[in-house]
């Protein structure tokens, strides 16, 4: 018999997500806290917005916090934002070319690793 430890994130009495380790559960819980703060902020603004839309926008902002921080710092989209399109294009080209599945996966992973690397200027 195996014993498994699971970490469950519960909000307002509702189970949101289950994780295998505490670090991931804490990170998800922190992201939900951020989304709650964004929701409150959006609802307090002068923008006429219903609560469901505010919650959806807030959750998206919290999930994409690195991108939001980059945009706030630089007023530009991060270069990594174009990477998914390039990786998708690479995957489509790879599908057209008859090669082993392992080669395609390796090529796609290499493209993702290459595109995600970017220089950050010190303030």
N, C-alpha and C positions, 0 to 999 in steps of 0.2 A: 504494500500500500504506500503510495507516494503522498507526501505532504507538500502543499503549495501555499505560498504566502501571496496574497493579492492585496493591492492597495486600491481602494474605491474612493473616488471623488464624489461627494454628496453635496448637492446644493438645494436648499429649500425642501429638504426631505426627499429629493429625487436623485437617484444614482445617475451621474453624468457619464462616467467612464471608469473602467477598471484597468489597472496597470500592474505589471510584474515587479516593478521596483519603485521605491519611495521617491527617488529623484524625479522620475517622469511624472508621477502623481503630483508632486509639489509644483513642478513647472506648469502643469495643466491647471492646477488650482490657482496659481498666480496669474495665468492668462485669463481665467474667468473673473478674477478680482479686477483686472485691468478692464475687461469688457464691461463689468458693472459700473466702473468709474466713468468710462466713455458714455455709457447709456445715460447715466445721471446728468453728465455734462451736456449731452445732446438734447435731452428733454428740458433742461434749464435754459437752453439758448433761445433766442428770439425766432428761430426757425420753426415753422409749423410742421411738425413731424409726428406721426403716430408712434406708439410705444414699440410695436413689433418691428417697424422699420428701423427705429433707433437701436433696438437690440441687435438686429442683423448687421447694421453698419458698425456698431461698437464691437461685435464679435469679430468681424472681418479686420477691423483696425488692430485689435489685440492680437489676432493670429498673424498679422503681417507687420508686427511692431518694428522689426529690423528695417523693412522697407520704409515705413513711416518715419523712423528716426533718420534714415539716410536722406529722405526728401526734405525733412525739416532742416537738416544740417546744410545741404547743398542746393536745395531748390531744383533738383534734377532727379529723374528716375535712376535707380542703380543700373549699372551696366549688366548685372546678372539678370535683370528682367528680360533681356533679349535672349538669354541662354535657352529657356524652354523651347522657343520657336526654332532655334538652331539645332537643338537636340532632336526635336521632332522631325525636322528636315533631314538630319543625318539618319534617323531611324527609318524614314520613308525611303531614302536612297538605299539603305542597307536591305530593306525588304525587297526592293527590285533586283538586287544583286544576289545570285544564289551562292550563299556562303553558309558555314556552320552557325548554329544559333549562339554558341559560345563566343564566336568572333564578333557577332553583332552586339551582344551584350557588352563585351569588352570595349568595343569601339564607342558605344553610347556612353558607358561609364567614363571613359577617358575624355570624351567631349564635355561631359558635365563637370568633371574635375577641372578641366582646362578653363572653362567659361566662368566658374565660380571664383577663381583667383582674381583679386583686384587690389590695387594699391589704395591705402587709406592715408590721407594727409593728416599729420599731427596739427592740432589747433594751436 
